[in-house]
Amino acid sequence: MTDANELTVRLRAEADLPRCVEALAGVQAADRYPVDWPADPAGWLTPHGMTDAWVVVASADVVGHMALTPPGLALATATGLPERRLLAVARLFVSTCARRRGVAALLLDRAIETGAARGQTPVLEVETAASAAIGLYERAGWRHVGTSTADWTTADGRLARMRAYVAPAVPLNSSRSNCS
Ligand SMILES: CC(C)(COP(=O)(O)OP(=O)(O)OC[C@H]1O[C@@H](n2cnc3c(N)ncnc32)[C@H](O)[C@@H]1OP(=O)(O)O)[C@@H](O)C(=O)NCCC(=O)NCCS
């Protein structure tokens, strides 16, 4: 278990990657996120064009992870905003042992703060079956702006259906924990 008061949110460093991969392995086993284990997990955690990545650390463990990337055309189309005005949240996950303690909410807050500093609005896509993630985004005030069909197959053999979300202008969750 982790104590919410001991959580630290900070930029991911190169040296964090092995612990991020370890955390991802537990998430993949529990949730099939990602659906298939990547051949290069550290590379998967560093998607093309990534501007930065954030981790939540408790004691010595990485318990949460989020990358920020350019949005891509589908998300820009769903929001109706130019790509340069958007910042996409990707590779968001929390270790099973640290869930329902506000870890992901803290990362979403950081995305909003980062976007505000850069004049960009955070956006993201989530598969329709990811009920925990959808619950998280809607609780945090993110707005559903459209649903589209993707070109990859879910763990249960369907073509993925992706819900697009836009962040609120200010974080709703900042008061949940003392984090740096
Ligand atoms: C989705 C995920 C990131 C949530 O992480 P988390 O740190 O447990 O979420 P938080 O504790 O910040 O949750 C904040 C709120 O989101 C909602 N929420 C979170 N998990 C939920 C769940 N399993 N079911 C319903 N609502 C949920 C709740 O409203 C929660 O507030 P509460 O605990 O006071 O009820 C985590 O379950 C995960 O890593 N899932 C697998 C990977 C994944 O789906 N990533 C997203 C890809 S788009």
The ligand as an ORCA input file, in Angstrom:
! r2SCAN-3c Opt
* xyz 0 1
  C      -7.785      4.310    -14.941
  C      -6.677      4.391    -13.894
  C      -5.494      5.169    -14.499
  C      -7.202      5.132    -12.651
  O      -6.129      5.348    -11.747
  P      -6.374      5.692    -10.179
  O      -5.136      6.312     -9.665
  O      -6.879      4.488     -9.493
  O      -7.550      6.773    -10.260
  P      -7.870      7.858     -9.106
  O      -7.632      7.255     -7.761
  O      -7.162      9.126     -9.429
  O      -9.445      8.016     -9.323
  C     -10.088      9.272     -9.279
  C     -11.560      9.060     -9.562
  O     -11.731      8.421    -10.847
  C     -12.833      7.502    -10.793
  N     -12.356      6.121    -10.901
  C     -11.086      5.653    -10.789
  N     -11.059      4.309    -10.933
  C     -12.337      3.929    -11.131
  C     -12.965      2.670    -11.335
  N     -12.246      1.520    -11.323
  N     -14.300      2.632    -11.525
  C     -15.026      3.768    -11.522
  N     -14.504      5.004    -11.312
  C     -13.169      5.074    -11.127
  C     -13.454      7.704     -9.408
  O     -14.414      8.735     -9.493
  C     -12.241      8.138     -8.592
  O     -12.596      8.854     -7.416
  P     -12.946      8.033     -6.065
  O     -11.867      7.033     -5.849
  O     -12.994      9.110     -5.023
  O     -14.281      7.377     -6.315
  C      -6.209      2.979    -13.453
  O      -7.347      2.212    -13.085
  C      -5.426      2.227    -14.518
  O      -4.204      2.355    -14.596
  N      -6.132      1.422    -15.362
  C      -5.473      0.618    -16.392
  C      -4.826      1.465    -17.479
  C      -5.810      2.395    -18.178
  O      -6.968      2.069    -18.414
  N      -5.290      3.595    -18.534
  C      -6.070      4.588    -19.232
  C      -5.888      4.421    -20.700
  S      -6.838      5.622    -21.629
*
